[in-house]
Amino acid sequence: MENRNFYNEILTEHNMHPDFKHDIEDADIVLDGINPSCGDEIQLKLKTDGDIITDGAFVGDGCAISQASTDGMLTCHTIFELEYADIFMRMIRGEASDEEIDSLEEASALRDISHMPARVKCAMLGWRTLSEALKGK
Ligand code: ZN
């Protein structure tokens, strides 16, 4: 199944070569995200200029899905908007339309997670943390 391969490819790629897994020493927003049911931990770091998020990265440890999902989330700048975090979380719950899912670009590869209830919290970790960070801004 093409979808399934795409999903695995994205997961593998983001785990082996995470683009955004590094520290930002002068981050303006630092927020911890924890998923106790799997043992995933991330620390999301964002730099802001007024209302605009100019840079984002994370550090942490956890399973492949939690780390790849967070890295994938940070790949796309347009995703640094609350709207996209909401769409992603609805996609994972199986409630988003195809059009909305397409707007998530690479992150849409995780749509099949909605059929793996045990992994949902892993996939949501980065997004839930981003959403909290944006709401608190
Ligand atoms: Zn996990």
Residues whose N, C-alpha, C, O or C-beta is under 5 A from the ligand:
A	BS01	ZN	C38 D40 C63 S66 C122
